[in-house]
Amino acid sequence: MSSADVWTAPGHVERYRRRVFAERERLRAAFADPAGEQRRVLADLLRHNASTAFGVAHELAAVRTLDDFKKAVPIGSYAEHRPWIERAAAGEHNMLTADRPGLFFTSSGSTGAHKKIPVTPAFMRTTFFPFYLAAWAPLIECFPEVLSRPDAVLNLKHDPLPAPPTVGSGRPHVGASQVDFGELFGEPLSAEPGTSAPWATLPVPVEAGAHLEKMYLRLRLAVECDVRLVIGINPAMVAALPYQLRQWWPRILREIRDGTAGGRPYVAPNPGRAAELDRIAARRGTVRPADVWPHLSALFCWTTGLARLYLPRLREEFGAGVTVLPAPVAASEGPVGVALDRHPTAGSLVVNASVYEFVEAGQDLGPEVSTMELGELEEGREYHVVFSHIGGLYRYAVGDVVRVLDRVGGVPRVEYAGRSTLSDAAGERLRDAQVVRALAAATAATGLELVNAACRVGDPAGYRFALAPWRAGWTPAEHTRFTEALDDALCRESTGYRAAREGNRLTRASSLPLDSEAFQRDWQAAVAEGVRPTQVKDRLFRQDPEQWQRLTQEEAS
């Protein structure tokens, strides 16, 4: 049974609830002995994959402890794993994993090249499904009504492909949001909420790469329904929805009135609903998701990084009483943390899924760098994440930095702090998290609010910030105060930035005011160029001149 049918099957909702809660309890039970769970995960990985080509090359059969494992395998990124992955993708067996990959997840790396992440049955069974299912527990526990009907959920990331692209072996090469895990791995309870909605499978033909038209059609159909939950994962997709609703509003009303979708007959004309929505928009002078879906309960997406700046105001677009729940701290390569309660930003390490190692965020990652285990982490500090799991990634530097908030049941609870990429024009070594904190400090110091921000280093060397204020623009004096406060905050956050400023290697930060919809237009333009919406994420550092000019209309110096 495909995901399009499974949610309408008798008893499915109750089976799904039981499984989701059981996976959460299984993870909580693992907290009783997190170190023991980590040893078990490593032993399972070694038992399963020691005889692979990678395992033989690194003598994994002789490994008994994590210290042995660290000596046998250097820390590596996708680049170090790529030769093995390419051979597996070409059809060679027993490269990184004993079982054959069922597909390869695609993920755009920092260079923009599309990765091929092997996804095996053993990985899905032991690493992916447990955290993936447990992640929904707080949502369906606190907001059970979102499962009441298939059309109660607008899942923005769900984008199945009837004819997915493949790698050389013939296996699919797609995003996690484009896969029917039930069909591929025989797990019917893996179908996410919203995957049986009327818009899950579009009623009219659309080109696979016509992402904006697909988003329009889903929104057009959802406007006629009583949506209770919006799933985005990527918060930039959620932030785009109010903008898209306003941009497409005349077309949406016309199609509701005429009963069409994409200009084709779809359902009976609904002039009453069209007139009702038109009156609402006319009364307010605009239209918001809160006006269209007055019973909306929750949003589900990442809540940290740059989103921390704009989510409080964005939530008002969906309704003042709407709850924002955090999506897991995870990448296409594997899980890191999953929220087991309604904490707004952080999730517990998934100790029964991967072996985790950590490196201080201020330290450079390298093959032989010393790492820490989860018991050594300190609250309030930030770390690079390195993980290993049965899916064929060994001491893999995923490129993310997390911040340890606290511990629950002896296990660290972490939130995503940003990418590990450094901006380092003059020895300042700025990280995402430092700049986001500086932006937050500047907003607190000035009382001003941001929709979003980006920056680049200009010539002469100095940080140029593109700032989109919330709705009402700032006066020139307010921009000056904000930029001064931001520069001061950057000096407090980063000793390297402060030294570069004091040594006149960096000029004082400058800013460029943008209108409140500039980042939404930029996001829309990237999707229009063919990038999948899930992969168009908030990017703070924008050194690429073309990207900077598209956002700001300013020539990059």
KENU-283874 format. One line per 8 residues: number of its first residue (from 1); for each residue x, z, y of C-alpha. Coordinates in nm, 4 decimals, m for minus. Example, Ala and Ser with C-alpha at 12.3 -4.5 7.8 and 13.67 -1.06 7.14 Angstrom:
<vozas>
1 = 1.2300:0.7800:m0.4500 ~ 1.3670:0.7140:m0.1060
</vozas>
This chain:
<vozas>
1 = 0.0000:0.0000:0.0000 ~ 0.1453:m0.0980:0.3386 ~ 0.1607:0.1370:0.6373 ~ m0.1203:m0.0654:0.7934 ~ m0.3539:0.0607:0.5186 ~ m0.2176:0.3970:0.4135 ~ m0.3664:0.6093:0.6954 ~ m0.7190:0.4988:0.6063
9 = m0.6806:0.5942:0.2388 ~ m0.8950:0.8942:0.1311 ~ m0.7043:1.2220:0.1529 ~ m0.3952:1.0700:0.3139 ~ m0.4003:1.2846:0.6277 ~ m0.4097:1.6076:0.4278 ~ m0.1328:1.4868:0.1918 ~ 0.0752:1.3915:0.4924
17 = 0.0266:1.7299:0.6588 ~ 0.1275:1.9135:0.3407 ~ 0.4425:1.7033:0.2998 ~ 0.5475:1.7408:0.6639 ~ 0.5077:2.1187:0.6556 ~ 0.6834:2.1394:0.3175 ~ 0.9874:1.9518:0.4524 ~ 1.0024:2.1860:0.7516
25 = 0.9894:2.4907:0.5239 ~ 1.2597:2.3407:0.3006 ~ 1.4878:2.3045:0.6017 ~ 1.4096:2.6554:0.7179 ~ 1.4885:2.7864:0.3691 ~ 1.8299:2.6176:0.3912 ~ 1.9072:2.8380:0.6936 ~ 1.9491:3.1338:0.4560
33 = 2.2889:2.9953:0.3521 ~ 2.3952:2.7162:0.5882 ~ 2.7579:2.7189:0.4737 ~ 2.6429:2.6911:0.1133 ~ 2.4131:2.4013:0.2049 ~ 2.7039:2.2218:0.3692 ~ 2.9146:2.2647:0.0545 ~ 2.6266:2.1331:m0.1563
41 = 2.5811:1.8248:0.0646 ~ 2.9538:1.7493:0.0435 ~ 2.9576:1.7950:m0.3334 ~ 2.6573:1.5651:m0.3698 ~ 2.8218:1.3006:m0.1522 ~ 3.1447:1.3172:m0.3541 ~ 2.9687:1.3118:m0.6912 ~ 2.7680:1.0079:m0.5865
49 = 3.0311:0.8007:m0.4072 ~ 3.3781:0.9046:m0.5279 ~ 3.4063:0.5934:m0.7471 ~ 3.3244:0.3463:m0.4699 ~ 3.5927:0.1250:m0.3198 ~ 3.6086:0.3575:m0.0184 ~ 3.6171:0.6628:m0.2455 ~ 3.9035:0.5257:m0.4556
57 = 4.1010:0.4207:m0.1475 ~ 4.0707:0.7738:m0.0072 ~ 4.1046:0.9546:m0.3437 ~ 3.7717:1.1321:m0.3058 ~ 3.7673:1.2227:m0.6760 ~ 4.0363:1.4821:m0.6020 ~ 3.8479:1.6388:m0.3109 ~ 3.7003:1.9806:m0.3761
65 = 3.6572:2.1420:m0.0342 ~ 3.5873:2.0384:0.3219 ~ 3.9545:2.0974:0.4040 ~ 4.0472:1.8556:0.1230 ~ 3.7962:1.6074:0.2635 ~ 3.9456:1.6332:0.6135 ~ 4.2928:1.5585:0.4741 ~ 4.1684:1.2631:0.2694
73 = 3.9547:1.0907:0.5347 ~ 4.0473:1.0515:0.9024 ~ 3.7765:1.0711:1.1675 ~ 3.6472:0.7228:1.2429 ~ 3.3827:0.5410:1.4413 ~ 3.1867:0.2313:1.3466 ~ 3.5022:0.0241:1.4009 ~ 3.6821:0.2031:1.1171
81 = 3.3813:0.1740:0.8850 ~ 3.3087:m0.1863:0.9774 ~ 3.5371:m0.3661:0.7234 ~ 3.3671:m0.1832:0.4378 ~ 3.0212:m0.2345:0.5882 ~ 3.0771:m0.6077:0.6353 ~ 3.1737:m0.6472:0.2702 ~ 2.8632:m0.4562:0.1631
89 = 2.6477:m0.6662:0.3963 ~ 2.7965:m0.9819:0.2451 ~ 2.6778:m0.8702:m0.0993 ~ 2.9742:m0.6840:m0.2511 ~ 2.8649:m0.3805:m0.4484 ~ 3.0091:m0.0298:m0.4669 ~ 3.1837:m0.0502:m0.1306 ~ 3.0771:0.2662:0.0556
97 = 2.7941:0.3795:m0.1708 ~ 2.7191:0.3756:m0.5401 ~ 2.3672:0.2493:m0.4829 ~ 2.3019:m0.0784:m0.3066 ~ 2.1748:m0.0758:0.0510 ~ 1.8070:m0.1642:0.0718 ~ 1.8523:m0.2753:0.4307 ~ 2.0845:m0.2388:0.7278
105 = 1.9683:m0.0682:1.0447 ~ 2.0610:m0.2495:1.3620 ~ 2.1869:m0.0516:1.6566 ~ 2.3507:m0.1723:1.9746 ~ 2.6878:m0.0070:2.0225 ~ 2.8670:0.0619:2.3475 ~ 2.9969:m0.2956:2.3505 ~ 2.6480:m0.4371:2.3036
113 = 2.7364:m0.5763:1.9591 ~ 2.4765:m0.5092:1.6912 ~ 2.5920:m0.2674:1.4243 ~ 2.4930:m0.2920:1.0590 ~ 2.4184:0.0584:0.9314 ~ 2.3779:0.0630:0.5492 ~ 2.0571:0.2318:0.4341 ~ 2.0455:0.3242:0.0658
121 = 1.7752:0.4812:m0.1525 ~ 1.9868:0.7956:m0.1957 ~ 2.0317:0.8269:0.1822 ~ 1.6593:0.7890:0.2414 ~ 1.5724:1.0430:m0.0260 ~ 1.8258:1.3151:0.0595 ~ 1.9109:1.2636:0.4278 ~ 1.6511:1.0567:0.6119
129 = 1.3044:1.1429:0.4825 ~ 1.3482:1.5251:0.4901 ~ 1.4389:1.5412:0.8601 ~ 1.2181:1.2461:0.9554 ~ 0.9082:1.4121:0.8133 ~ 0.9926:1.7643:0.9306 ~ 1.0226:1.6317:1.2870 ~ 0.6453:1.5763:1.3061
137 = 0.5553:1.9328:1.2045 ~ 0.5257:2.0937:1.5530 ~ 0.3197:1.8010:1.6760 ~ 0.0575:1.7942:1.4038 ~ 0.0515:2.1729:1.3786 ~ m0.0255:2.2199:1.7486 ~ m0.2245:1.9001:1.8061 ~ m0.4076:1.8235:1.4797
145 = m0.6528:1.5961:1.6615 ~ m0.3861:1.3245:1.6927 ~ m0.4365:1.2489:1.3226 ~ m0.8148:1.2391:1.3484 ~ m0.8329:0.8592:1.3800 ~ m0.5825:0.5728:1.3412 ~ m0.6468:0.4649:1.7018 ~ m0.5726:0.8114:1.8445
153 = m0.1989:0.7335:1.8574 ~ m0.0194:0.4730:2.0661 ~ 0.3179:0.4338:1.8934 ~ 0.5271:0.2367:2.1428 ~ 0.8244:0.1933:1.9120 ~ 0.6395:0.0616:1.6064 ~ 0.7204:m0.3102:1.5864 ~ 0.6977:m0.4517:1.2317
161 = 0.8394:m0.7974:1.1669 ~ 0.6733:m1.0311:0.9169 ~ 1.0010:m1.2232:0.8673 ~ 1.2912:m0.9903:0.9506 ~ 1.6458:m1.1214:1.0053 ~ 1.8862:m1.0581:0.7201 ~ 2.2555:m1.0039:0.6519 ~ 2.4560:m1.2210:0.4142
169 = 2.3284:m1.0360:0.1066 ~ 1.9711:m1.1186:0.2034 ~ 1.8815:m0.7598:0.2889 ~ 1.6876:m0.6978:0.6152 ~ 1.8848:m0.6229:0.9316 ~ 1.6323:m0.4487:1.1562 ~ 1.5690:m0.1424:1.3664 ~ 1.4247:0.1715:1.2113
177 = 1.1033:0.1057:1.4049 ~ 1.0619:m0.2330:1.2332 ~ 1.0692:m0.1141:0.8720 ~ 0.7871:m0.0385:0.6317 ~ 0.9581:0.2405:0.4371 ~ 0.6646:0.2645:0.1992 ~ 0.7161:m0.0915:0.0775 ~ 1.0978:m0.0793:0.0725
185 = 1.1534:0.2683:m0.0712 ~ 0.8227:0.3580:m0.2338 ~ 0.7410:0.6449:0.0036 ~ 0.3820:0.6043:0.1268 ~ 0.3955:0.9285:0.3261 ~ 0.6744:0.7866:0.5435 ~ 0.4356:0.5870:0.7637 ~ 0.4377:0.7368:1.1133
193 = 0.1254:0.8309:1.3073 ~ m0.0057:0.5280:1.4903 ~ 0.1098:0.2717:1.2346 ~ m0.2481:0.1990:1.1268 ~ m0.3877:0.1616:1.4783 ~ m0.5730:m0.1638:1.5605 ~ m0.2677:m0.2768:1.7592 ~ m0.0108:m0.1892:1.4901
201 = m0.0484:m0.5410:1.3533 ~ m0.1238:m0.7668:1.6473 ~ m0.4432:m0.9716:1.6147 ~ m0.2920:m1.2841:1.7716 ~ 0.0311:m1.4713:1.6935 ~ 0.3278:m1.3725:1.9099 ~ 0.6918:m1.4790:1.8869 ~ 0.9116:m1.2050:1.7376
209 = 1.1294:m1.1932:2.0498 ~ 0.8388:m1.1898:2.2991 ~ 0.8680:m0.8144:2.3417 ~ 0.6853:m0.7859:2.6715 ~ 0.3868:m0.9819:2.5451 ~ 0.3714:m0.7588:2.2375 ~ 0.3817:m0.4507:2.4588 ~ 0.1084:m0.5966:2.6772
217 = m0.1190:m0.6667:2.3791 ~ m0.0781:m0.3161:2.2388 ~ m0.1538:m0.1635:2.5763 ~ m0.4522:m0.3933:2.6320 ~ m0.6051:m0.2898:2.2963 ~ m0.5227:0.0805:2.3422 ~ m0.6967:0.0949:2.6806 ~ m1.0315:0.0566:2.5013
225 = m0.9591:0.3562:2.2741 ~ m0.9420:0.7345:2.3118 ~ m0.5646:0.7789:2.2749 ~ m0.4500:1.1387:2.2213 ~ m0.0752:1.0887:2.1598 ~ 0.1922:0.8500:2.2897 ~ 0.5083:0.8146:2.0792 ~ 0.8097:0.6664:2.2503
233 = 1.1255:0.8366:2.1130 ~ 1.3196:0.6495:2.3843 ~ 1.1858:0.8115:2.7063 ~ 1.2548:0.4948:2.9061 ~ 0.9737:0.3306:2.7074 ~ 0.7364:0.6113:2.8036 ~ 0.8463:0.5868:3.1679 ~ 0.7754:0.2125:3.1623
241 = 0.4155:0.2527:3.0447 ~ 0.2552:0.3641:3.3781 ~ 0.4414:0.0835:3.5567 ~ 0.3244:m0.1717:3.2993 ~ m0.0317:m0.0447:3.3237 ~ m0.0304:m0.1100:3.6982 ~ 0.1410:m0.4476:3.6670 ~ m0.0895:m0.5769:3.3967
249 = m0.4108:m0.4098:3.5174 ~ m0.5972:m0.7213:3.6408 ~ m0.5218:m0.9052:3.3172 ~ m0.6228:m0.6044:3.1057 ~ m0.9571:m0.5682:3.2854 ~ m1.0296:m0.9385:3.2516 ~ m0.9583:m0.9362:2.8779 ~ m1.1660:m0.6241:2.8166
257 = m1.4553:m0.7810:3.0056 ~ m1.4226:m1.1090:2.8119 ~ m1.3424:m0.9583:2.4713 ~ m1.0128:m1.1467:2.4441 ~ m0.6561:m1.0522:2.3496 ~ m0.3774:m1.2763:2.4691 ~ m0.6409:m1.5229:2.5887 ~ m0.7956:m1.5573:2.2415
265 = m1.1339:m1.4247:2.1244 ~ m1.0849:m1.0797:1.9722 ~ m1.3916:m0.8528:1.9939 ~ m1.7289:m0.8518:2.1636 ~ m1.7032:m0.8617:2.5438 ~ m1.7059:m0.5130:2.6963 ~ m1.8045:m0.5542:3.0632 ~ m1.9224:m0.1926:3.0784
273 = m1.5797:m0.0496:2.9929 ~ m1.4117:m0.2977:3.2291 ~ m1.6421:m0.1948:3.5151 ~ m1.5876:0.1757:3.4419 ~ m1.2089:0.1362:3.4496 ~ m1.2276:m0.0760:3.7647 ~ m1.4248:0.1999:3.9406 ~ m1.1718:0.4637:3.8362
281 = m0.8813:0.2584:3.9693 ~ m1.0658:0.1771:4.2918 ~ m1.1480:0.5427:4.3513 ~ m0.7854:0.6505:4.3084 ~ m0.6277:0.3445:4.4674 ~ m0.4142:0.3032:4.1546 ~ m0.4377:0.3531:3.7804 ~ m0.2590:0.6053:3.5595
289 = m0.2539:0.6674:3.1842 ~ m0.4326:0.9959:3.2612 ~ m0.7280:0.7984:3.4015 ~ m0.7490:0.5677:3.1017 ~ m0.6973:0.8384:2.8360 ~ m0.8409:1.1653:2.9742 ~ m0.8046:1.3420:2.6365 ~ m0.4327:1.2689:2.5950
297 = m0.2608:1.5752:2.4488 ~ 0.1066:1.4976:2.3938 ~ 0.4058:1.2716:2.4442 ~ 0.6813:1.2520:2.1830 ~ 1.0246:1.1400:2.3053 ~ 1.3754:1.2591:2.3864 ~ 1.3598:1.5099:2.6693 ~ 1.7216:1.5529:2.7820
305 = 1.9853:1.3357:2.9496 ~ 1.8537:1.1512:3.2536 ~ 1.4991:1.2039:3.1235 ~ 1.5359:1.5712:3.2132 ~ 1.5226:1.4630:3.5798 ~ 1.2118:1.2463:3.5655 ~ 0.9953:1.3797:3.2808 ~ 0.8288:1.6623:3.4788
313 = 0.6797:1.4182:3.7315 ~ 0.6254:1.1456:3.4713 ~ 0.4161:1.3863:3.2668 ~ 0.1723:1.4075:3.5580 ~ 0.1059:1.0342:3.5197 ~ m0.0253:1.1091:3.1696 ~ m0.2092:1.4277:3.2635 ~ m0.1124:1.7664:3.4059
321 = m0.1946:1.9395:3.0767 ~ m0.0011:1.6997:2.8546 ~ 0.2755:1.8530:2.6414 ~ 0.6078:1.6718:2.5962 ~ 0.7623:1.7420:2.2561 ~ 1.1246:1.6470:2.1813 ~ 1.2066:1.3739:1.9324 ~ 1.4942:1.4548:1.6941
329 = 1.8554:1.4525:1.8074 ~ 1.9496:1.1579:1.5912 ~ 2.0954:0.8089:1.5833 ~ 2.0458:0.5088:1.3576 ~ 2.3451:0.6380:1.1618 ~ 2.1907:0.9738:1.0773 ~ 2.0293:1.3003:1.1930 ~ 2.1839:1.5827:1.3924
337 = 1.9083:1.8214:1.5004 ~ 1.5321:1.8471:1.4594 ~ 1.2887:2.0691:1.6506 ~ 1.0912:2.2938:1.4160 ~ 0.8798:2.4508:1.6893 ~ 0.7689:2.3671:2.0416 ~ 1.1063:2.4179:2.2074 ~ 1.1142:2.1547:2.4850
345 = 1.4639:2.0158:2.4270 ~ 1.6506:2.1446:2.1229 ~ 1.6495:2.1112:1.7461 ~ 1.8189:2.2921:1.4590 ~ 2.1071:2.1249:1.2784 ~ 1.9828:1.9522:0.9641 ~ 2.2211:2.1443:0.7387 ~ 2.0744:2.0080:0.4145
353 = 2.1175:1.6410:0.5150 ~ 2.4738:1.5861:0.6403 ~ 2.8106:1.7596:0.6581 ~ 2.8741:1.8379:1.0249 ~ 3.1990:1.8804:1.2150 ~ 3.2450:1.9298:1.5872 ~ 3.5102:1.8761:1.8526 ~ 3.5096:2.0237:2.2041
361 = 3.3521:1.7675:2.4376 ~ 3.6469:1.7783:2.6780 ~ 3.8889:1.6795:2.4025 ~ 3.9647:1.3220:2.3026 ~ 3.8485:1.2218:1.9564 ~ 4.1161:1.0851:1.7261 ~ 4.1733:1.0363:1.3521 ~ 4.3608:1.3653:1.3071
369 = 4.1939:1.5847:1.5700 ~ 4.1105:1.9362:1.4553 ~ 3.7389:2.0009:1.4041 ~ 3.5109:2.3035:1.3920 ~ 3.2358:2.3862:1.1457 ~ 2.8882:2.4992:1.2474 ~ 2.9734:2.8684:1.2161 ~ 3.2409:2.8333:1.4843
377 = 3.0210:2.6820:1.7566 ~ 2.9631:2.8798:2.0766 ~ 2.6372:2.8946:2.2674 ~ 2.6451:2.7103:2.5988 ~ 2.9327:2.4799:2.5019 ~ 2.9271:2.1053:2.4360 ~ 3.0726:1.9194:2.1404 ~ 3.1328:1.5741:1.9976
385 = 2.9417:1.5285:1.6709 ~ 3.1086:1.4048:1.3509 ~ 2.9030:1.3765:1.0332 ~ 2.9273:1.2624:0.6735 ~ 2.6437:1.1833:0.4363 ~ 2.5574:1.0157:0.1084 ~ 2.4649:0.6932:0.2878 ~ 2.8288:0.5864:0.3158
393 = 2.9406:0.7272:0.6510 ~ 3.2475:0.9499:0.6184 ~ 3.3647:1.1743:0.9051 ~ 3.1761:0.9397:1.1335 ~ 3.2102:0.9932:1.5088 ~ 2.8606:0.8945:1.6189 ~ 2.9486:0.8893:1.9905 ~ 2.7066:1.1609:2.1008
401 = 2.7723:1.4960:2.2666 ~ 2.5438:1.7933:2.2024 ~ 2.5059:2.1274:2.3755 ~ 2.4531:2.4432:2.1704 ~ 2.1613:2.6392:2.3132 ~ 2.1253:2.9246:2.0664 ~ 2.0915:3.0014:1.6958 ~ 1.7802:3.0251:1.4825
409 = 1.8229:3.1810:1.1413 ~ 2.1991:3.1644:1.1842 ~ 2.1959:2.7871:1.2444 ~ 2.2909:2.6389:1.5833 ~ 2.0118:2.4785:1.7809 ~ 2.1390:2.1816:1.9821 ~ 2.0171:1.9410:2.2468 ~ 2.1476:1.5957:2.3276
417 = 2.3836:1.6146:2.6256 ~ 2.4837:1.2493:2.6565 ~ 2.7148:0.9833:2.5235 ~ 3.0791:1.0699:2.4641 ~ 3.1891:0.7779:2.6816 ~ 3.4085:0.8791:2.9748 ~ 3.4137:0.7333:3.3239 ~ 3.7786:0.7674:3.4213
425 = 3.8939:0.5588:3.7166 ~ 4.1308:0.8150:3.8675 ~ 4.1749:1.0918:3.6099 ~ 3.8293:1.2422:3.6710 ~ 3.7119:1.2031:3.3072 ~ 3.3412:1.2333:3.3870 ~ 3.0888:1.2613:3.1055 ~ 2.7156:1.1851:3.1147
433 = 2.6213:1.5503:3.0884 ~ 2.8366:1.6532:3.3847 ~ 2.6844:1.3904:3.6135 ~ 2.3275:1.4706:3.5026 ~ 2.3874:1.8395:3.5765 ~ 2.5320:1.7475:3.9164 ~ 2.2257:1.5341:3.9938 ~ 2.0010:1.8238:3.8911
441 = 2.1992:2.0626:4.1102 ~ 2.1659:1.8263:4.4076 ~ 1.7887:1.7978:4.3618 ~ 1.7617:2.1772:4.3417 ~ 1.9783:2.2230:4.6517 ~ 1.7846:1.9736:4.8637 ~ 1.4311:1.9996:4.7229 ~ 1.4283:1.6227:4.6658
449 = 1.3025:1.4543:4.3483 ~ 1.4411:1.1588:4.1546 ~ 1.2797:0.8961:3.9356 ~ 1.6192:0.7896:3.7982 ~ 1.9824:0.7336:3.8898 ~ 2.2854:0.5268:3.7938 ~ 2.6406:0.5001:3.9208 ~ 2.9558:0.2917:3.9143
457 = 3.3063:0.3168:4.0563 ~ 3.3628:0.0842:4.3502 ~ 3.6650:m0.0351:4.5438 ~ 3.8152:0.1671:4.7047 ~ 3.7772:0.4064:4.4132 ~ 3.4718:0.6227:4.4622 ~ 3.1389:0.6766:4.2881 ~ 2.8460:0.4737:4.4169
465 = 2.5079:0.6143:4.3119 ~ 2.1856:0.4135:4.2956 ~ 1.9056:0.6635:4.3577 ~ 1.5332:0.6039:4.3115 ~ 1.3350:0.8838:4.4790 ~ 0.9987:0.9921:4.3471 ~ 0.7203:0.8022:4.5270 ~ 0.7648:0.9005:4.8926
473 = 1.1045:0.7732:5.0068 ~ 1.3726:0.9943:5.1557 ~ 1.4786:0.9822:5.5186 ~ 1.8361:0.8731:5.5980 ~ 1.9222:1.2354:5.6729 ~ 1.7877:1.3446:5.3331 ~ 1.9946:1.0789:5.1578 ~ 2.3037:1.2051:5.3366
481 = 2.2326:1.5674:5.2415 ~ 2.1616:1.4732:4.8799 ~ 2.4811:1.2685:4.8472 ~ 2.6913:1.5465:4.9974 ~ 2.5319:1.7999:4.7623 ~ 2.5925:1.5649:4.4695 ~ 2.9615:1.5237:4.5518 ~ 3.0019:1.9006:4.5814
489 = 2.8255:1.9495:4.2463 ~ 3.0514:1.6928:4.0774 ~ 3.3543:1.8879:4.2024 ~ 3.2098:2.2045:4.0463 ~ 3.1236:2.0330:3.7171 ~ 3.4533:1.8530:3.6627 ~ 3.8007:1.9825:3.7423 ~ 3.9252:1.6246:3.7003
497 = 3.6810:1.4964:3.9623 ~ 3.7733:1.7763:4.1995 ~ 4.1464:1.7056:4.1558 ~ 4.0912:1.3327:4.2115 ~ 3.8944:1.4049:4.5308 ~ 4.1515:1.6542:4.6600 ~ 4.4325:1.4124:4.5780 ~ 4.2538:1.1292:4.7625
505 = 4.2406:0.9221:4.4434 ~ 3.8615:0.9138:4.4770 ~ 3.6606:0.8830:4.7964 ~ 3.3524:1.0955:4.8573 ~ 3.0501:0.9789:4.6575 ~ 2.8173:0.7366:4.8328 ~ 2.4571:0.6444:4.7574 ~ 2.2276:0.3458:4.7737
513 = 1.8540:0.4154:4.8143 ~ 1.6237:0.2191:4.5856 ~ 1.2461:0.2122:4.5740 ~ 1.0649:0.4266:4.3205 ~ 0.9964:0.1379:4.0780 ~ 1.3479:m0.0117:4.0757 ~ 1.4466:0.1307:3.7381 ~ 1.1174:0.0253:3.5786
521 = 1.1686:m0.3309:3.7051 ~ 1.5224:m0.3277:3.5704 ~ 1.4011:m0.2005:3.2327 ~ 1.1341:m0.4700:3.2250 ~ 1.3929:m0.7378:3.3109 ~ 1.6198:m0.6303:3.0252 ~ 1.3302:m0.6503:2.7784 ~ 1.2302:m0.9898:2.9193
529 = 1.5826:m1.1129:2.8384 ~ 1.5203:m1.0394:2.4697 ~ 1.6482:m0.6847:2.4167 ~ 1.4207:m0.4771:2.1940 ~ 1.2455:m0.2071:2.4021 ~ 1.3754:0.0742:2.1801 ~ 1.7305:m0.0286:2.2675 ~ 1.6866:m0.0423:2.6462
537 = 1.7803:0.3161:2.7230 ~ 1.8660:0.5089:3.0350 ~ 2.2262:0.4236:3.1225 ~ 2.4023:0.6374:3.3813 ~ 2.7367:0.4580:3.4061 ~ 2.6823:0.0920:3.4981 ~ 3.0220:m0.0575:3.5632 ~ 2.9122:m0.4066:3.4590
545 = 2.8697:m0.6017:3.7883 ~ 2.5772:m0.8106:3.6632 ~ 2.3843:m0.5063:3.5447 ~ 2.4516:m0.3286:3.8730 ~ 2.3341:m0.6246:4.0780 ~ 2.0181:m0.6656:3.8680 ~ 1.9285:m0.3027:3.9319 ~ 2.0296:m0.2731:4.2963
553 = 2.0422:m0.6307:4.4340 ~ 2.3821:m0.5229:4.5692 ~ 2.7019:m0.7171:4.5015 ~ 2.9380:m0.4938:4.3060 ~ 3.2691:m0.4478:4.4861
</vozas>
